Amino acid sequence: MSLPLPRGACPALSAPMQTGDGLLVRLSPASGFFTPAALMGLAEAAFRHGNSILEVTGRGSLQIRGLEAATVASLAADIDALGIVVREGVPVETGPLAGLDPYETADPRPLVDAIGRAIAATDLAKRLGPKVSVVVDGGGRLNMAGIQADVRLAAVRSGQHVAWQFSVGGNAATAAPIALLDEAHACDAAITALNAIAEMGVRARGRHLAPAILRAELARAVSDAAWPDLAGEQGASGEDNIVVLHPRGGAQSALPVGVFALADGRAALGVGLPFGQIEASRLTGFCREAETAGVEEFRLAPGRALLAIAPNTGVCTDLSDIAPRHGFIGDPGDTRLCIAACPGSPACGSGQIAARIVAEQLAALGTGLFDNSLSLHVSGCGKGCAHPAAADLTFVGLPDGIGLVIGGKAQDVAEVRLPNAEIRHGFQRLAGLYRETRRPGESARTCFSRLGAQRVAAAFQGNS
């Protein structure tokens, strides 16, 4: 086993990361799913070797917490005995319902497989930084539009044709567009971009690539790559025989909670994990009932959710009633789905506040502040483990209370601070500000943006 990784690295099973509550490992099944028996076995292994807490991350990976150096090898042996093959190397990610969603633009799995084989035939895994990733988004209800990636390929339909929008360094709205390609050239384009990143060193990411240079290289290599009939699309432009479809944000993914009919007649039930976490015993209990009901596989979903693939919607409806008894969220309107929160103290030695308890207080405000427009993050300390990216409102644990960061990360300087006794009152004042100043049809995010950071901070502190 490798030495524990520093923060910012990727805590694979072979290289766990040190956190405030022990070692953490992150894994995804190479097959894209777990059988009920395998997931139950994994939960039991987390109970034996960790602190019994499992998490599904915002990107849809599984994390096991509270491990020790002496128990990681035992966990790995249990995973091997369960027949779980863990994805290794450069992650090539796609939506959790890829190939199953009747609303997807294209099945991304053949392209995912082609890129994976191409990467495996090179030394890219050794040359790239541990967080470099590829996203292949076929669209549909649970798409990958909001997921950051170094290399992105997103399916675009025009008439009878499907092409792949190739972009780098961001999500669907922020990535730099490079070219519109057919599937045969899309794999080559992804490998070209990964090689370009690798040449800049292990700290390089897709956002460091120069789009014009990468586009020119593609134009020389694959001059026939563009779909001519897509050049007239709104937002499209041509350069050196390459068609570029400029980002329009794309259809955002639905919340991964609820029942989803699948193309093959089956159905999926999505259940959320409160703040991305579930206890091993509760996961085991739910898996056991789900297996008895006929669930064939479980898939991890971005947005901290678990998808149970069932024979029909009737089974999903029955399971949606069972899930809350095991601690899962079955209601897409549950306010806890809007909040990212780490364990905090006392579970984590780095935590300055009990982040999950504070997050529960925030969630208890209900619809007074939540309409799924605001991104909210409660961090036990300045590391920001649960939500490394910026959030609309980030509440950070401090030695003597809590700080509010507006439009930033947990590591940023807080605009205002409150003592522990005032935290709940601060939340209530924010809800009151939204209730009193909201215009008809205005979302919480739009309302707070209009009011400005200074007024929002003043309300939280009680100076409005």
NURO-249371 format. One line per field, with one value per residue (C-alpha): residue number from 1; residue in three letters; x, y, z. Coordinates in pm, 1 decimal, padded with zeros to 6 digits. Example, Ala and Ser with C-alpha at 12.3 -4.5 7.8 and 13.67 -1.06 7.14 Angstrom:
% residues 2
pos = 1	2
code = ALA	SER
x = 01230.0	01367.0
y = -00450.0	-00106.0
z = 00780.0	00714.0
//
This chain:
% residues 464
pos = 1	2	3	4	5	6	7	8	9	10	11	12	13	14	15	16	17	18	19	20	21	22	23	24	25	26	27	28	29	30	31	32	33	34	35	36	37	38	39	40	41	42	43	44	45	46	47	48	49	50	51	52	53	54	55	56	57	58	59	60	61	62	63	64	65	66	67	68	69	70	71	72	73	74	75	76	77	78	79	80	81	82	83	84	85	86	87	88	89	90	91	92	93	94	95	96	97	98	99	100	101	102	103	104	105	106	107	108	109	110	111	112	113	114	115	116	117	118	119	120	121	122	123	124	125	126	127	128	129	130	131	132	133	134	135	136	137	138	139	140	141	142	143	144	145	146	147	148	149	150	151	152	153	154	155	156	157	158	159	160	161	162	163	164	165	166	167	168	169	170	171	172	173	174	175	176	177	178	179	180	181	182	183	184	185	186	187	188	189	190	191	192	193	194	195	196	197	198	199	200	201	202	203	204	205	206	207	208	209	210	211	212	213	214	215	216	217	218	219	220	221	222	223	224	225	226	227	228	229	230	231	232	233	234	235	236	237	238	239	240	241	242	243	244	245	246	247	248	249	250	251	252	253	254	255	256	257	258	259	260	261	262	263	264	265	266	267	268	269	270	271	272	273	274	275	276	277	278	279	280	281	282	283	284	285	286	287	288	289	290	291	292	293	294	295	296	297	298	299	300	301	302	303	304	305	306	307	308	309	310	311	312	313	314	315	316	317	318	319	320	321	322	323	324	325	326	327	328	329	330	331	332	333	334	335	336	337	338	339	340	341	342	343	344	345	346	347	348	349	350	351	352	353	354	355	356	357	358	359	360	361	362	363	364	365	366	367	368	369	370	371	372	373	374	375	376	377	378	379	380	381	382	383	384	385	386	387	388	389	390	391	392	393	394	395	396	397	398	399	400	401	402	403	404	405	406	407	408	409	410	411	412	413	414	415	416	417	418	419	420	421	422	423	424	425	426	427	428	429	430	431	432	433	434	435	436	437	438	439	440	441	442	443	444	445	446	447	448	449	450	451	452	453	454	455	456	457	458	459	460	461	462	463	464
code = MET	SER	LEU	PRO	LEU	PRO	ARG	GLY	ALA	CYS	PRO	ALA	LEU	SER	ALA	PRO	MET	GLN	THR	GLY	ASP	GLY	LEU	LEU	VAL	ARG	LEU	SER	PRO	ALA	SER	GLY	PHE	PHE	THR	PRO	ALA	ALA	LEU	MET	GLY	LEU	ALA	GLU	ALA	ALA	PHE	ARG	HIS	GLY	ASN	SER	ILE	LEU	GLU	VAL	THR	GLY	ARG	GLY	SER	LEU	GLN	ILE	ARG	GLY	LEU	GLU	ALA	ALA	THR	VAL	ALA	SER	LEU	ALA	ALA	ASP	ILE	ASP	ALA	LEU	GLY	ILE	VAL	VAL	ARG	GLU	GLY	VAL	PRO	VAL	GLU	THR	GLY	PRO	LEU	ALA	GLY	LEU	ASP	PRO	TYR	GLU	THR	ALA	ASP	PRO	ARG	PRO	LEU	VAL	ASP	ALA	ILE	GLY	ARG	ALA	ILE	ALA	ALA	THR	ASP	LEU	ALA	LYS	ARG	LEU	GLY	PRO	LYS	VAL	SER	VAL	VAL	VAL	ASP	GLY	GLY	GLY	ARG	LEU	ASN	MET	ALA	GLY	ILE	GLN	ALA	ASP	VAL	ARG	LEU	ALA	ALA	VAL	ARG	SER	GLY	GLN	HIS	VAL	ALA	TRP	GLN	PHE	SER	VAL	GLY	GLY	ASN	ALA	ALA	THR	ALA	ALA	PRO	ILE	ALA	LEU	LEU	ASP	GLU	ALA	HIS	ALA	CYS	ASP	ALA	ALA	ILE	THR	ALA	LEU	ASN	ALA	ILE	ALA	GLU	MET	GLY	VAL	ARG	ALA	ARG	GLY	ARG	HIS	LEU	ALA	PRO	ALA	ILE	LEU	ARG	ALA	GLU	LEU	ALA	ARG	ALA	VAL	SER	ASP	ALA	ALA	TRP	PRO	ASP	LEU	ALA	GLY	GLU	GLN	GLY	ALA	SER	GLY	GLU	ASP	ASN	ILE	VAL	VAL	LEU	HIS	PRO	ARG	GLY	GLY	ALA	GLN	SER	ALA	LEU	PRO	VAL	GLY	VAL	PHE	ALA	LEU	ALA	ASP	GLY	ARG	ALA	ALA	LEU	GLY	VAL	GLY	LEU	PRO	PHE	GLY	GLN	ILE	GLU	ALA	SER	ARG	LEU	THR	GLY	PHE	CYS	ARG	GLU	ALA	GLU	THR	ALA	GLY	VAL	GLU	GLU	PHE	ARG	LEU	ALA	PRO	GLY	ARG	ALA	LEU	LEU	ALA	ILE	ALA	PRO	ASN	THR	GLY	VAL	CYS	THR	ASP	LEU	SER	ASP	ILE	ALA	PRO	ARG	HIS	GLY	PHE	ILE	GLY	ASP	PRO	GLY	ASP	THR	ARG	LEU	CYS	ILE	ALA	ALA	CYS	PRO	GLY	SER	PRO	ALA	CYS	GLY	SER	GLY	GLN	ILE	ALA	ALA	ARG	ILE	VAL	ALA	GLU	GLN	LEU	ALA	ALA	LEU	GLY	THR	GLY	LEU	PHE	ASP	ASN	SER	LEU	SER	LEU	HIS	VAL	SER	GLY	CYS	GLY	LYS	GLY	CYS	ALA	HIS	PRO	ALA	ALA	ALA	ASP	LEU	THR	PHE	VAL	GLY	LEU	PRO	ASP	GLY	ILE	GLY	LEU	VAL	ILE	GLY	GLY	LYS	ALA	GLN	ASP	VAL	ALA	GLU	VAL	ARG	LEU	PRO	ASN	ALA	GLU	ILE	ARG	HIS	GLY	PHE	GLN	ARG	LEU	ALA	GLY	LEU	TYR	ARG	GLU	THR	ARG	ARG	PRO	GLY	GLU	SER	ALA	ARG	THR	CYS	PHE	SER	ARG	LEU	GLY	ALA	GLN	ARG	VAL	ALA	ALA	ALA	PHE	GLN	GLY	ASN	SER
x = 00000.0	00116.2	00164.4	-00147.4	-00204.8	-00208.6	-00527.1	-00602.5	-00498.2	-00737.3	-00780.4	-00794.6	-00806.2	-00431.5	-00353.7	-00586.5	-00603.2	-00555.5	-00854.8	-00961.6	-01137.8	-00876.3	-00799.6	-01047.0	-01070.9	-01279.9	-01387.8	-01619.2	-01710.7	-01560.1	-01889.6	-02083.4	-02298.8	-02302.7	-02515.5	-02720.8	-02501.9	-02182.7	-02308.3	-02422.4	-02082.8	-01910.0	-02120.9	-02031.8	-01662.9	-01692.2	-01836.9	-01554.4	-01262.5	-01376.7	-01607.1	-01923.3	-01984.0	-02017.5	-02059.5	-02164.8	-01980.3	-02107.4	-01950.3	-02106.7	-01817.8	-01831.5	-01619.8	-01540.9	-01425.1	-01247.1	-00994.3	-00655.2	-00331.2	-00366.0	-00723.4	-00694.6	-00537.1	-00816.2	-01076.8	-00908.3	-00909.0	-01280.3	-01358.2	-01165.6	-01349.2	-01682.2	-01587.2	-01593.8	-01356.6	-01259.7	-01207.7	-00844.4	-00643.0	-00780.1	-01154.4	-01380.9	-01720.4	-02072.6	-02424.8	-02560.1	-02839.1	-02617.7	-02767.9	-03086.1	-03244.2	-03500.3	-03444.2	-03068.5	-02937.2	-02699.5	-02570.7	-02225.5	-02097.1	-01924.5	-01730.2	-01647.6	-01511.8	-01309.9	-01148.4	-01076.7	-00902.3	-00704.5	-00585.8	-00489.8	-00271.6	-00061.8	00128.6	-00117.2	-00224.4	00133.0	00183.9	-00140.4	-00230.5	-00459.9	-00767.0	-00765.1	-01090.0	-01291.7	-01671.0	-01873.5	-02228.0	-02503.6	-02763.3	-03095.3	-03256.7	-02954.4	-02691.5	-02344.0	-02392.3	-02300.5	-01992.6	-01649.5	-01409.7	-01075.4	-01202.3	-01573.0	-01761.6	-02135.2	-02384.0	-02556.0	-02837.5	-02923.9	-03178.2	-03074.2	-02715.1	-02548.2	-02217.9	-02001.9	-01922.0	-01558.1	-01456.7	-01200.6	-01174.7	-01516.7	-01880.1	-02131.9	-02168.3	-01807.9	-01584.0	-01397.6	-01549.1	-01298.1	-01481.7	-01790.0	-01686.3	-01828.9	-01782.7	-01493.9	-01286.6	-01408.5	-01190.9	-00879.1	-00961.6	-00987.4	-00649.7	-00494.3	-00616.6	-00498.9	-00155.0	-00141.5	-00228.7	00030.5	00302.5	00248.3	00318.8	00126.4	-00023.2	-00176.1	-00550.1	-00777.8	-00834.9	-00465.4	-00499.4	-00507.8	-00827.8	-00699.1	-00383.8	-00575.1	-00833.7	-00562.8	-00397.2	-00727.5	-00787.9	-00456.7	-00510.3	-00877.3	-00982.6	-01297.8	-01416.3	-01693.3	-02053.6	-02116.6	-02491.1	-02424.9	-02234.8	-02560.4	-02672.7	-02744.2	-02425.9	-02204.4	-01903.5	-01636.2	-01260.1	-01005.0	-01266.5	-01366.2	-01721.6	-01752.9	-02085.0	-02050.8	-02183.5	-02540.5	-02536.6	-02720.0	-03014.6	-02936.2	-02967.6	-03279.4	-03240.3	-03143.5	-03432.3	-03759.2	-03874.6	-03732.2	-03875.9	-03603.8	-03583.7	-03589.7	-03912.0	-03739.9	-03734.6	-03490.4	-03557.4	-03323.5	-03279.1	-03064.1	-02814.3	-02858.0	-02560.1	-02408.5	-02369.0	-02529.4	-02445.8	-02340.6	-02622.3	-02885.7	-02742.7	-02734.3	-03095.4	-03216.4	-03017.4	-03164.3	-03523.7	-03451.9	-03303.0	-03606.3	-03829.0	-03641.5	-03378.0	-03100.8	-02833.7	-02742.1	-02577.8	-02409.7	-02537.1	-02380.0	-02565.9	-02499.7	-02766.2	-02813.6	-03017.2	-03190.5	-03261.2	-03586.7	-03804.4	-04081.0	-04213.7	-04435.9	-04132.3	-03980.8	-04297.9	-04295.2	-03925.4	-03976.9	-04194.7	-03931.6	-03625.8	-03692.4	-03709.4	-03345.9	-03238.5	-03255.3	-03428.7	-03712.9	-03872.7	-03709.9	-03838.0	-03643.4	-03439.1	-03137.8	-03071.8	-02974.1	-02695.4	-02343.8	-02201.1	-01905.2	-01921.5	-01766.4	-01694.2	-01672.4	-01646.2	-01365.7	-01069.7	-01039.9	-01399.8	-01465.1	-01842.5	-02080.4	-02140.2	-02417.9	-02614.1	-02572.5	-02684.1	-02994.4	-03074.4	-03036.7	-03255.4	-03524.6	-03597.8	-03775.7	-03911.8	-03832.7	-03493.3	-03483.9	-03600.6	-03300.4	-03151.3	-02895.6	-02588.6	-02531.9	-02229.7	-02168.3	-01801.3	-01665.8	-01338.2	-01162.7	-01075.0	-01415.3	-01404.6	-01775.4	-01784.0	-01440.2	-01589.1	-01742.6	-02099.9	-02354.9	-02349.8	-02075.6	-02091.6	-01748.9	-01671.8	-01443.4	-01294.1	-01557.2	-01853.5	-01928.3	-01832.9	-02030.8	-01856.4	-02072.8	-01999.9	-01674.5	-01506.4	-01458.5	-01093.0	-01190.0	-01215.4	-01559.2	-01759.9	-01911.8	-01886.9	-02135.3	-02084.8	-02223.4	-02529.3	-02634.0	-02601.1	-02966.7	-03081.0	-02852.5	-03016.3	-03361.5	-03264.8	-03148.0	-03480.3	-03660.0	-03459.6	-03561.9	-03925.6	-03950.4	-03758.4	-03840.9	-04012.4	-04284.8	-04130.7	-03781.8	-03561.6	-03359.7	-03037.2	-03162.9	-03299.3	-02972.0	-02771.9	-02989.5	-02955.2	-02577.7	-02329.3	-02316.6	-02687.8	-02697.9	-02403.3	-02563.8	-02886.4	-02700.4	-02518.7	-02834.5	-02736.8	-02992.3
y = 00000.0	00351.7	00618.8	00826.6	01101.1	01471.1	01672.9	01756.5	01414.1	01136.4	00876.9	00552.2	00218.3	00173.7	00522.7	00630.6	00994.1	01117.1	01308.6	01430.2	01100.5	00859.0	00737.2	00769.4	00568.6	00648.4	00392.9	00334.7	-00004.1	-00061.2	-00216.1	00098.5	-00080.5	-00297.0	-00605.7	-00592.0	-00864.4	-00676.6	-00347.6	-00518.6	-00684.4	-00350.8	-00190.1	-00471.2	-00426.1	-00054.1	-00148.0	-00392.2	-00184.3	00179.4	00392.2	00250.6	00565.3	00543.2	00842.3	00908.2	01212.1	01495.3	01320.6	00984.2	00793.1	00585.9	00681.8	00476.1	00672.5	00610.3	00354.7	00291.5	00198.6	-00154.5	-00200.3	-00072.7	-00394.8	-00597.7	-00377.6	-00429.4	-00807.3	-00800.8	-00597.1	-00846.9	-01137.7	-00973.1	-00974.2	-00596.1	-00468.0	-00112.8	00144.7	00249.3	00497.8	00809.3	00822.3	00832.6	00915.6	00915.1	00949.0	00684.0	00587.2	00576.9	00344.5	00306.9	00652.3	00684.8	01060.9	01057.7	01203.0	00912.2	00608.3	00720.7	00378.6	00280.6	00607.5	00564.7	00217.0	00338.1	00618.7	00381.8	00135.0	00413.8	00545.3	00194.5	00156.4	00459.4	00578.3	00863.7	00732.0	00777.5	01119.2	01290.0	01440.1	01230.1	01450.3	01474.3	01332.1	01281.4	01316.5	01165.6	01296.7	01132.8	01370.4	01261.8	01328.6	01247.7	01402.4	01529.2	01895.3	02021.6	01801.5	01959.6	01778.1	01837.2	01686.3	01685.6	01516.0	01589.9	01443.6	01694.5	01602.4	01775.0	01601.9	01238.9	01300.1	01281.6	01458.4	01512.7	01859.6	01848.0	02100.5	02133.8	02264.7	02302.6	02195.7	02223.3	02597.5	02695.3	02456.9	02605.4	02468.6	02312.3	02127.5	01935.0	01583.4	01254.7	00957.4	00813.6	01128.4	01206.4	00940.8	01068.3	01422.8	01319.9	01145.2	01447.9	01674.7	01437.7	01418.7	01797.7	01818.4	01556.2	01746.3	02042.7	01834.9	01656.7	01980.5	02073.4	02058.0	02099.8	02466.6	02530.6	02426.5	02694.7	02629.2	02790.9	02577.3	02257.6	02341.3	02406.5	02074.7	01893.9	02074.8	01946.7	01593.3	01535.7	01783.2	01586.0	01566.4	01825.9	01763.1	02010.9	02029.6	02145.0	02454.2	02647.8	02562.3	02852.7	02921.9	02735.4	02876.3	02732.7	02757.6	02558.2	02299.0	02254.9	02334.6	02478.0	02476.6	02740.8	02636.9	02726.0	02564.9	02251.3	02091.1	02067.6	01729.1	01649.9	01577.0	01208.7	01136.2	00979.8	00716.2	00707.4	00485.3	00316.1	00233.9	-00144.2	-00145.5	-00146.6	00149.6	00320.7	00458.9	00734.2	00792.5	01061.3	01022.2	01292.0	01521.7	01242.9	00997.4	00676.6	00431.6	00084.8	-00090.4	00127.2	00070.0	-00304.4	-00305.6	-00116.0	-00336.0	-00648.4	-00529.4	-00404.0	-00737.7	-00919.6	-00685.4	-00770.3	-00497.4	-00622.8	-00357.6	-00031.0	00265.7	00566.4	00902.1	01248.2	01458.6	01214.6	00959.9	00588.8	00441.0	00106.4	-00061.3	-00254.0	-00467.5	-00205.3	00120.1	-00066.7	-00205.0	00144.4	00291.3	00029.6	00090.9	00466.6	00405.8	00178.2	00396.9	00664.2	00393.4	00320.6	00682.5	00761.7	01059.7	00966.5	01308.1	01529.0	01830.2	01738.7	02044.3	01832.9	01766.8	02132.7	02121.3	01976.7	01901.9	01707.0	01503.3	01784.5	01736.0	01509.1	01253.8	01450.4	01573.8	01880.6	01988.6	02310.6	02261.4	01965.8	02030.9	01777.8	01906.1	02262.1	02148.3	01988.5	02324.7	02492.9	02231.4	02275.6	02621.1	02437.0	02627.1	02958.3	02950.1	02648.0	02625.4	02431.3	02750.9	02819.2	02603.1	02570.1	02426.6	02366.7	02293.0	02183.2	02363.8	02559.8	02253.3	02234.6	01856.9	01812.5	02081.6	02190.7	02430.9	02769.1	02778.9	03057.9	03042.1	02859.7	02832.9	02755.2	02625.5	02849.5	02794.9	03025.5	02991.8	03006.8	03225.2	03305.7	03309.3	03441.9	03310.7	03146.5	02844.4	02734.3	02843.0	03202.6	03481.6	03497.4	03817.0	03789.4	03565.8	03454.3	03284.0	02934.2	03053.5	03274.6	03025.6	02922.9	03283.2	03376.6	03112.2	03239.3	03594.3	03479.6	03302.4	03615.5	03833.3	03614.3	03601.6	03980.6	04094.3	03826.6	03952.4	03748.4	03453.1	03529.5	03242.7	03260.5	03278.6	03562.9	03747.0	03730.1	03825.5	04132.7	04231.0	04189.3	04023.2	04314.1	04306.1	03926.3	03928.7	04202.1	04003.7	03692.3	03894.1	04074.1	04422.5	04466.9
z = 00000.0	-00077.1	00185.4	00262.3	00009.1	00090.0	00043.0	-00318.3	-00442.4	-00539.4	-00261.4	-00455.6	-00277.7	-00332.3	-00200.1	00084.0	00193.5	00548.8	00682.9	01022.9	01100.0	00969.2	00619.8	00334.3	00014.1	-00291.5	-00548.1	-00841.7	-00990.4	-01334.3	-01444.7	-01352.9	-01095.6	-00782.9	-00737.2	-00415.1	-00263.6	-00351.5	-00206.5	00112.8	00140.5	00088.6	00360.7	00598.6	00512.4	00590.1	00929.8	01000.8	00880.7	00894.2	01105.7	00942.4	00734.1	00355.6	00129.2	-00228.1	-00360.3	-00575.2	-00876.9	-00795.1	-00638.4	-00319.5	-00019.3	00289.5	00593.3	00922.2	00800.6	00959.6	00786.9	00921.5	00791.8	00434.3	00309.8	00475.0	00307.9	-00029.0	00024.8	00108.9	-00202.0	-00414.2	-00250.8	-00332.5	-00700.6	-00725.3	-00992.6	-00905.4	-01178.9	-01203.2	-01404.5	-01572.5	-01500.5	-01805.3	-01658.5	-01795.3	-01659.1	-01421.0	-01663.6	-01973.1	-02230.4	-02024.0	-02040.4	-02322.6	-02321.5	-02382.7	-02708.4	-02767.2	-02585.1	-02464.9	-02361.5	-02689.0	-02686.9	-02317.0	-02386.5	-02686.7	-02485.4	-02197.2	-02429.6	-02593.5	-02255.8	-02142.4	-02451.5	-02346.5	-02040.9	-01979.6	-01639.9	-01513.5	-01673.1	-01575.4	-01238.7	-01015.1	-01060.8	-01441.9	-01578.4	-01896.2	-01914.1	-02198.6	-02166.9	-02367.6	-02224.2	-02078.2	-01742.6	-01525.0	-01746.8	-01664.3	-01757.2	-01411.0	-01364.8	-01407.4	-01639.8	-01804.8	-02130.4	-02220.8	-02502.2	-02511.6	-02758.6	-02988.6	-03228.4	-03554.4	-03777.1	-03813.6	-03706.7	-03366.9	-03315.5	-03009.4	-02878.4	-02768.0	-02502.7	-02225.7	-01872.6	-01712.3	-01708.2	-01991.6	-01942.7	-01870.1	-02069.8	-02367.1	-02692.0	-02931.0	-03207.1	-03311.1	-03411.6	-03521.9	-03290.3	-03491.5	-03434.1	-03080.8	-02919.6	-03098.7	-02991.6	-02626.5	-02637.1	-02812.2	-02532.5	-02257.5	-02415.1	-02430.8	-02061.3	-01972.5	-02159.8	-01924.6	-01613.9	-01337.9	-01202.6	-01537.4	-01600.1	-01898.7	-01816.9	-01890.1	-02255.3	-02524.3	-02725.6	-03044.3	-03046.5	-02972.3	-03240.2	-03499.1	-03416.9	-03465.8	-03796.3	-03930.8	-03805.8	-03890.6	-04157.7	-04237.9	-03878.6	-03880.6	-03968.1	-04256.6	-04187.0	-03829.1	-03937.8	-03967.8	-03614.9	-03382.7	-03187.2	-03435.8	-03617.6	-03844.9	-03837.3	-04036.7	-04137.8	-03771.1	-03659.5	-03308.6	-03126.4	-02857.6	-02515.1	-02431.0	-02088.1	-02193.8	-02018.9	-01650.2	-01484.0	-01287.2	-00918.3	-00895.4	-00656.8	-00766.6	-01016.6	-01369.9	-01642.8	-01849.5	-02216.6	-02165.1	-01960.8	-01624.8	-01385.8	-01153.8	-00807.4	-00698.9	-00325.5	-00170.7	00110.7	00377.9	00319.8	00112.9	00401.4	00522.7	00800.5	00691.5	00881.5	00715.7	00368.7	00431.9	00548.9	00243.0	00003.7	00160.6	00118.7	-00231.6	-00336.8	-00201.7	-00403.1	-00723.2	-00756.2	-00982.2	-00944.3	-00774.7	-00945.6	-00787.8	-00909.6	-00912.5	-00659.9	-00373.9	-00459.8	-00513.0	-00799.2	-00757.4	-01093.3	-01059.1	-01289.9	-01308.7	-01164.9	-00918.5	-00735.8	-00729.3	-00579.7	-00303.2	-00233.4	-00216.6	00089.2	00243.2	00181.2	00449.7	00716.6	00636.7	00647.7	00274.6	00115.0	-00117.9	-00161.1	-00428.9	-00233.5	00081.3	00178.2	00278.2	-00090.3	-00130.8	00126.6	00114.2	00458.6	00594.9	00920.0	01125.0	01493.4	01684.1	01400.1	01233.4	01434.2	01211.7	01262.0	01453.1	01447.9	01427.0	01057.2	01006.4	01305.4	01178.8	00833.1	00986.2	01147.8	00811.0	00640.4	00906.3	00764.7	00484.6	00189.6	00355.2	00184.5	-00045.6	-00403.9	-00539.9	-00681.3	-00406.4	-00356.0	00019.2	00197.7	00568.1	00633.6	00969.1	00898.0	00626.9	00416.8	00248.1	00192.0	00115.0	-00155.3	-00282.2	-00536.9	-00462.8	-00331.2	-00316.1	00063.1	00255.0	00633.5	00779.8	01126.1	01334.6	01682.0	01833.1	01595.1	01225.0	00930.6	00615.2	00275.9	-00007.5	-00355.8	-00252.4	-00097.4	00261.1	00240.2	00160.0	00414.6	00574.7	00527.2	00875.1	01180.1	01443.2	01779.6	01819.1	02011.1	01719.8	01431.5	01422.3	01450.6	01161.4	00943.5	01040.2	00947.7	00601.5	00547.0	00659.5	00420.6	00127.0	00238.0	00278.3	-00031.6	-00288.3	-00602.7	-00777.2	-00959.6	-00825.9	-00708.3	-00387.8	-00588.7	-00807.3	-00504.4	-00310.9	-00619.7	-00663.7	-00297.4	-00301.3	-00069.0	00174.3	00251.9	00274.8	00515.5	00724.6	00754.7	00866.5	01132.2	01243.6	01126.1	00848.2
//
